[in-house]
Amino acid sequence: MLVISYTEARKNFSALLDKVEIDGAAIVKRSDGSMFRITAEPTESHSPFDGIKSFADLSRKEIVDIVHEGRSRK
């Protein structure tokens, strides 16, 4: 696992992220001795609209009820 100083991490942040993506993690060490682990989040190829019900999935009655509810809030 890569251990890099804070100063070097700042100078080469993009390259550091590329390395973390390949290796899975890196440690950034401050001059005071404290250390921080940077890890890559797994990328999922989900749509940002997953879990959102579309009108195509609703029955006619459900759509009419939603419209009536919206109109009654005004």
N, CA, C and O atoms as CSV, one atom per row, in Angstrom:
chain,resi,resn,atom,element,x,y,z
A,1,MET,N,N,0.845,-1.172,0.000
A,1,MET,CA,C,0.000,0.000,0.000
A,1,MET,C,C,0.893,1.238,0.000
A,1,MET,O,O,1.905,1.300,0.699
A,2,LEU,N,N,0.499,2.193,-0.783
A,2,LEU,CA,C,1.243,3.428,-0.926
A,2,LEU,C,C,1.092,4.299,0.316
A,2,LEU,O,O,-0.022,4.531,0.784
A,3,VAL,N,N,2.210,4.780,0.849
A,3,VAL,CA,C,2.209,5.764,1.932
A,3,VAL,C,C,2.861,7.015,1.363
A,3,VAL,O,O,3.986,6.969,0.865
A,4,ILE,N,N,2.148,8.131,1.439
A,4,ILE,CA,C,2.606,9.363,0.813
A,4,ILE,C,C,2.420,10.527,1.776
A,4,ILE,O,O,1.482,10.532,2.574
A,5,SER,N,N,3.303,11.504,1.703
A,5,SER,CA,C,3.179,12.670,2.574
A,5,SER,C,C,2.031,13.553,2.103
A,5,SER,O,O,1.627,13.505,0.941
A,6,TYR,N,N,1.521,14.348,3.011
A,6,TYR,CA,C,0.427,15.263,2.691
A,6,TYR,C,C,0.820,16.216,1.567
A,6,TYR,O,O,0.031,16.477,0.660
A,7,THR,N,N,2.045,16.731,1.633
A,7,THR,CA,C,2.521,17.670,0.626
A,7,THR,C,C,2.560,17.022,-0.753
A,7,THR,O,O,2.104,17.616,-1.730
A,8,GLU,N,N,3.097,15.816,-0.836
A,8,GLU,CA,C,3.150,15.104,-2.109
A,8,GLU,C,C,1.747,14.746,-2.601
A,8,GLU,O,O,1.478,14.799,-3.801
A,9,ALA,N,N,0.861,14.383,-1.684
A,9,ALA,CA,C,-0.515,14.048,-2.062
A,9,ALA,C,C,-1.210,15.261,-2.679
A,9,ALA,O,O,-1.939,15.131,-3.662
A,10,ARG,N,N,-0.982,16.431,-2.102
A,10,ARG,CA,C,-1.585,17.657,-2.650
A,10,ARG,C,C,-1.040,17.975,-4.031
A,10,ARG,O,O,-1.792,18.358,-4.927
A,11,LYS,N,N,0.264,17.818,-4.203
A,11,LYS,CA,C,0.898,18.136,-5.487
A,11,LYS,C,C,0.436,17.191,-6.599
A,11,LYS,O,O,0.292,17.600,-7.751
A,12,ASN,N,N,0.209,15.937,-6.244
A,12,ASN,CA,C,-0.088,14.905,-7.245
A,12,ASN,C,C,-1.408,14.212,-6.946
A,12,ASN,O,O,-1.501,12.988,-7.034
A,13,PHE,N,N,-2.431,14.985,-6.592
A,13,PHE,CA,C,-3.684,14.393,-6.130
A,13,PHE,C,C,-4.340,13.513,-7.200
A,13,PHE,O,O,-4.823,12.423,-6.894
A,14,SER,N,N,-4.357,13.974,-8.434
A,14,SER,CA,C,-4.971,13.192,-9.503
A,14,SER,C,C,-4.255,11.853,-9.687
A,14,SER,O,O,-4.897,10.812,-9.830
A,15,ALA,N,N,-2.942,11.889,-9.682
A,15,ALA,CA,C,-2.164,10.651,-9.814
A,15,ALA,C,C,-2.392,9.747,-8.594
A,15,ALA,O,O,-2.446,8.525,-8.729
A,16,LEU,N,N,-2.524,10.346,-7.410
A,16,LEU,CA,C,-2.802,9.575,-6.200
A,16,LEU,C,C,-4.139,8.845,-6.329
A,16,LEU,O,O,-4.239,7.667,-5.987
A,17,LEU,N,N,-5.155,9.537,-6.818
A,17,LEU,CA,C,-6.456,8.901,-6.985
A,17,LEU,C,C,-6.399,7.768,-8.009
A,17,LEU,O,O,-7.050,6.738,-7.834
A,18,ASP,N,N,-5.627,7.957,-9.069
A,18,ASP,CA,C,-5.451,6.881,-10.052
A,18,ASP,C,C,-4.807,5.661,-9.407
A,18,ASP,O,O,-5.212,4.525,-9.658
A,19,LYS,N,N,-3.810,5.904,-8.583
A,19,LYS,CA,C,-3.106,4.813,-7.894
A,19,LYS,C,C,-4.044,4.098,-6.917
A,19,LYS,O,O,-4.025,2.871,-6.816
A,20,VAL,N,N,-4.862,4.871,-6.203
A,20,VAL,CA,C,-5.816,4.282,-5.257
A,20,VAL,C,C,-6.841,3.432,-6.010
A,20,VAL,O,O,-7.252,2.374,-5.534
A,21,GLU,N,N,-7.242,3.901,-7.174
A,21,GLU,CA,C,-8.207,3.144,-7.965
A,21,GLU,C,C,-7.639,1.778,-8.361
A,21,GLU,O,O,-8.368,0.787,-8.401
A,22,ILE,N,N,-6.356,1.731,-8.648
A,22,ILE,CA,C,-5.707,0.474,-9.044
A,22,ILE,C,C,-5.428,-0.405,-7.824
A,22,ILE,O,O,-5.753,-1.592,-7.824
A,23,ASP,N,N,-4.825,0.180,-6.785
A,23,ASP,CA,C,-4.381,-0.584,-5.617
A,23,ASP,C,C,-5.460,-0.771,-4.555
A,23,ASP,O,O,-5.377,-1.697,-3.748
A,24,GLY,N,N,-6.468,0.094,-4.546
A,24,GLY,CA,C,-7.538,-0.034,-3.563
A,24,GLY,C,C,-7.444,0.923,-2.396
A,24,GLY,O,O,-8.466,1.269,-1.803
A,25,ALA,N,N,-6.217,1.369,-2.042
A,25,ALA,CA,C,-6.082,2.273,-0.902
A,25,ALA,C,C,-4.697,2.915,-0.893
A,25,ALA,O,O,-3.762,2.436,-1.535
A,26,ALA,N,N,-4.597,4.002,-0.153
A,26,ALA,CA,C,-3.318,4.669,0.083
A,26,ALA,C,C,-3.397,5.352,1.438
A,26,ALA,O,O,-4.482,5.657,1.932
A,27,ILE,N,N,-2.249,5.584,2.024
A,27,ILE,CA,C,-2.166,6.281,3.309
A,27,ILE,C,C,-1.516,7.635,3.072
A,27,ILE,O,O,-0.468,7.724,2.432
A,28,VAL,N,N,-2.142,8.693,3.590
A,28,VAL,CA,C,-1.568,10.024,3.531
A,28,VAL,C,C,-1.114,10.364,4.945
A,28,VAL,O,O,-1.886,10.285,5.900
A,29,LYS,N,N,0.170,10.749,5.057
A,29,LYS,CA,C,0.759,11.001,6.365
A,29,LYS,C,C,1.084,12.481,6.513
A,29,LYS,O,O,1.760,13.069,5.669
A,30,ARG,N,N,0.593,13.072,7.596
A,30,ARG,CA,C,0.897,14.475,7.909
A,30,ARG,C,C,2.245,14.575,8.624
A,30,ARG,O,O,2.789,13.583,9.109
A,31,SER,N,N,2.758,15.789,8.674
A,31,SER,CA,C,4.046,16.004,9.340
A,31,SER,C,C,3.959,15.756,10.847
A,31,SER,O,O,4.972,15.462,11.482
A,32,ASP,N,N,2.748,15.873,11.429
A,32,ASP,CA,C,2.606,15.604,12.863
A,32,ASP,C,C,2.475,14.113,13.178
A,32,ASP,O,O,2.342,13.726,14.339
A,33,GLY,N,N,2.514,13.275,12.123
A,33,GLY,CA,C,2.472,11.827,12.309
A,33,GLY,C,C,1.096,11.210,12.130
A,33,GLY,O,O,0.978,9.988,12.039
A,34,SER,N,N,0.051,12.030,12.077
A,34,SER,CA,C,-1.283,11.459,11.885
A,34,SER,C,C,-1.406,10.929,10.461
A,34,SER,O,O,-0.841,11.485,9.520
A,35,MET,N,N,-2.160,9.836,10.327
A,35,MET,CA,C,-2.281,9.184,9.031
A,35,MET,C,C,-3.753,8.986,8.678
A,35,MET,O,O,-4.601,8.788,9.548
A,36,PHE,N,N,-4.027,9.047,7.379
A,36,PHE,CA,C,-5.381,8.916,6.870
A,36,PHE,C,C,-5.379,7.959,5.685
A,36,PHE,O,O,-4.507,8.023,4.818
A,37,ARG,N,N,-6.357,7.085,5.661
A,37,ARG,CA,C,-6.469,6.115,4.570
A,37,ARG,C,C,-7.447,6.665,3.534
A,37,ARG,O,O,-8.536,7.125,3.878
A,38,ILE,N,N,-7.051,6.614,2.276
A,38,ILE,CA,C,-7.929,6.960,1.161
A,38,ILE,C,C,-8.255,5.655,0.452
A,38,ILE,O,O,-7.358,4.915,0.047
A,39,THR,N,N,-9.530,5.383,0.307
A,39,THR,CA,C,-9.966,4.175,-0.384
A,39,THR,C,C,-10.894,4.535,-1.534
A,39,THR,O,O,-11.546,5.578,-1.522
A,40,ALA,N,N,-10.940,3.677,-2.502
A,40,ALA,CA,C,-11.819,3.886,-3.655
A,40,ALA,C,C,-13.190,3.295,-3.360
A,40,ALA,O,O,-13.299,2.178,-2.855
A,41,GLU,N,N,-14.219,4.041,-3.673
A,41,GLU,CA,C,-15.583,3.541,-3.560
A,41,GLU,C,C,-15.875,2.674,-4.773
A,41,GLU,O,O,-15.483,3.018,-5.888
A,42,PRO,N,N,-16.552,1.567,-4.572
A,42,PRO,CA,C,-16.912,0.753,-5.734
A,42,PRO,C,C,-17.902,1.509,-6.617
A,42,PRO,O,O,-18.855,2.112,-6.122
A,43,THR,N,N,-17.671,1.470,-7.906
A,43,THR,CA,C,-18.576,2.155,-8.815
A,43,THR,C,C,-19.652,1.192,-9.263
A,43,THR,O,O,-19.375,0.074,-9.697
A,44,GLU,N,N,-20.871,1.645,-9.149
A,44,GLU,CA,C,-22.009,0.846,-9.562
A,44,GLU,C,C,-22.647,1.529,-10.754
A,44,GLU,O,O,-22.765,2.753,-10.791
A,45,SER,N,N,-23.044,0.756,-11.697
A,45,SER,CA,C,-23.611,1.328,-12.904
A,45,SER,C,C,-25.136,1.358,-12.825
A,45,SER,O,O,-25.833,0.837,-13.696
A,46,HIS,N,N,-25.632,1.980,-11.759
A,46,HIS,CA,C,-27.070,2.127,-11.602
A,46,HIS,C,C,-27.515,3.469,-12.142
A,46,HIS,O,O,-26.758,4.439,-12.157
A,47,SER,N,N,-28.726,3.500,-12.575
A,47,SER,CA,C,-29.309,4.747,-13.045
A,47,SER,C,C,-29.645,5.627,-11.847
A,47,SER,O,O,-30.055,5.104,-10.811
A,48,PRO,N,N,-29.488,6.932,-11.950
A,48,PRO,CA,C,-29.884,7.812,-10.851
A,48,PRO,C,C,-31.395,7.780,-10.619
A,48,PRO,O,O,-31.883,8.281,-9.607
A,49,PHE,N,N,-32.123,7.193,-11.553
A,49,PHE,CA,C,-33.570,7.124,-11.432
A,49,PHE,C,C,-34.059,5.800,-10.856
A,49,PHE,O,O,-35.266,5.583,-10.749
A,50,ASP,N,N,-33.137,4.913,-10.483
A,50,ASP,CA,C,-33.542,3.655,-9.861
A,50,ASP,C,C,-34.292,3.952,-8.571
A,50,ASP,O,O,-33.893,4.820,-7.795
A,51,GLY,N,N,-35.367,3.233,-8.352
A,51,GLY,CA,C,-36.150,3.417,-7.136
A,51,GLY,C,C,-37.213,4.492,-7.252
A,51,GLY,O,O,-38.036,4.646,-6.350
A,52,ILE,N,N,-37.211,5.230,-8.337
A,52,ILE,CA,C,-38.225,6.258,-8.547
A,52,ILE,C,C,-39.300,5.662,-9.446
A,52,ILE,O,O,-39.019,5.173,-10.540
A,53,LYS,N,N,-40.504,5.712,-8.974
A,53,LYS,CA,C,-41.607,5.133,-9.734
A,53,LYS,C,C,-42.004,6.100,-10.844
A,53,LYS,O,O,-42.232,7.282,-10.585
A,54,SER,N,N,-42.086,5.617,-12.049
A,54,SER,CA,C,-42.476,6.472,-13.160
A,54,SER,C,C,-43.974,6.365,-13.385
A,54,SER,O,O,-44.624,5.444,-12.890
A,55,PHE,N,N,-44.512,7.309,-14.132
A,55,PHE,CA,C,-45.933,7.272,-14.445
A,55,PHE,C,C,-46.295,6.025,-15.243
A,55,PHE,O,O,-47.438,5.571,-15.189
A,56,ALA,N,N,-45.348,5.470,-15.974
A,56,ALA,CA,C,-45.614,4.267,-16.765
A,56,ALA,C,C,-45.935,3.083,-15.870
A,56,ALA,O,O,-46.617,2.150,-16.296
A,57,ASP,N,N,-45.445,3.111,-14.621
A,57,ASP,CA,C,-45.683,2.009,-13.688
A,57,ASP,C,C,-46.961,2.194,-12.877
A,57,ASP,O,O,-47.342,1.302,-12.119
A,58,LEU,N,N,-47.630,3.339,-13.024
A,58,LEU,CA,C,-48.822,3.637,-12.239
A,58,LEU,C,C,-50.086,3.311,-13.025
A,58,LEU,O,O,-50.127,3.408,-14.251
A,59,SER,N,N,-51.094,2.930,-12.293
A,59,SER,CA,C,-52.385,2.710,-12.936
A,59,SER,C,C,-53.060,4.061,-13.184
A,59,SER,O,O,-52.649,5.080,-12.628
A,60,ARG,N,N,-54.083,4.059,-14.010
A,60,ARG,CA,C,-54.812,5.296,-14.319
A,60,ARG,C,C,-55.367,5.908,-13.038
A,60,ARG,O,O,-55.294,7.122,-12.851
A,61,LYS,N,N,-55.922,5.080,-12.155
A,61,LYS,CA,C,-56.501,5.563,-10.900
A,61,LYS,C,C,-55.434,6.221,-10.027
A,61,LYS,O,O,-55.680,7.274,-9.437
A,62,GLU,N,N,-54.253,5.609,-9.943
A,62,GLU,CA,C,-53.176,6.187,-9.127
A,62,GLU,C,C,-52.765,7.565,-9.662
A,62,GLU,O,O,-52.525,8.485,-8.879
A,63,ILE,N,N,-52.683,7.711,-10.980
A,63,ILE,CA,C,-52.310,9.001,-11.577
A,63,ILE,C,C,-53.372,10.045,-11.282
A,63,ILE,O,O,-53.049,11.178,-10.925
A,64,VAL,N,N,-54.645,9.670,-11.431
A,64,VAL,CA,C,-55.738,10.607,-11.151
A,64,VAL,C,C,-55.723,11.004,-9.678
A,64,VAL,O,O,-55.921,12.176,-9.355
A,65,ASP,N,N,-55.493,10.053,-8.787
A,65,ASP,CA,C,-55.431,10.354,-7.356
A,65,ASP,C,C,-54.284,11.323,-7.040
A,65,ASP,O,O,-54.445,12.226,-6.219
A,66,ILE,N,N,-53.140,11.139,-7.684
A,66,ILE,CA,C,-51.995,12.035,-7.467
A,66,ILE,C,C,-52.322,13.439,-7.944
A,66,ILE,O,O,-52.004,14.415,-7.265
A,67,VAL,N,N,-52.949,13.551,-9.097
A,67,VAL,CA,C,-53.333,14.868,-9.622
A,67,VAL,C,C,-54.320,15.541,-8.684
A,67,VAL,O,O,-54.173,16.725,-8.382
A,68,HIS,N,N,-55.333,14.802,-8.215
A,68,HIS,CA,C,-56.320,15.374,-7.298
A,68,HIS,C,C,-55.674,15.817,-5.990
A,68,HIS,O,O,-56.014,16.869,-5.448
A,69,GLU,N,N,-54.743,15.012,-5.488
A,69,GLU,CA,C,-54.047,15.364,-4.248
A,69,GLU,C,C,-53.237,16.641,-4.426
A,69,GLU,O,O,-53.232,17.509,-3.554
A,70,GLY,N,N,-52.555,16.750,-5.559
A,70,GLY,CA,C,-51.782,17.966,-5.831
A,70,GLY,C,C,-52.647,19.196,-5.946
A,70,GLY,O,O,-52.266,20.270,-5.481
A,71,ARG,N,N,-53.786,19.058,-6.550
A,71,ARG,CA,C,-54.707,20.196,-6.705
A,71,ARG,C,C,-55.325,20.601,-5.371
A,71,ARG,O,O,-55.600,21.780,-5.149
A,72,SER,N,N,-55.544,19.642,-4.489
A,72,SER,CA,C,-56.174,19.955,-3.212
A,72,SER,C,C,-55.209,20.651,-2.253
A,72,SER,O,O,-55.659,21.264,-1.284
A,73,ARG,N,N,-53.908,20.578,-2.487
A,73,ARG,CA,C,-52.916,21.236,-1.629
A,73,ARG,C,C,-52.838,22.733,-1.857
A,73,ARG,O,O,-52.330,23.460,-1.003
A,74,LYS,N,N,-53.333,23.211,-2.996
A,74,LYS,CA,C,-53.232,24.645,-3.313
A,74,LYS,C,C,-54.180,25.469,-2.543
A,74,LYS,O,O,-54.209,26.689,-2.704
